[in-house]
Amino acid sequence: MRRIGGFLLLTGVCILSVWGIVQWFRELFPSVPSYVSFAVVITFLGLCLLIASLIKERLKDTKEDKNKFKGVEK
């Protein structure tokens, strides 16, 4: 039940965020077609998600490395 609720919440937030950013982008660049502004926003959000996942993975690896070498003296 939590997964479904979290998924629905995340989906709603993502849709509203994309819509808001597209509207903002349209105001800044009114001559750009809608599909181009939508593509730019989706690309930017995808890049942000990739960077966030890389940071999360790196932090997880750092924590595992500390536990792995806990018994080794410097």
Secondary structure, DSSP 8 states (H G I E B T S, - for coil): -HHHHHHHHHHHHHHHHHHHHHHHHHHH-TTS-HHHHHHHHHHHHHHHHHHHHHHHHHHHHHHHHHHHTTT---
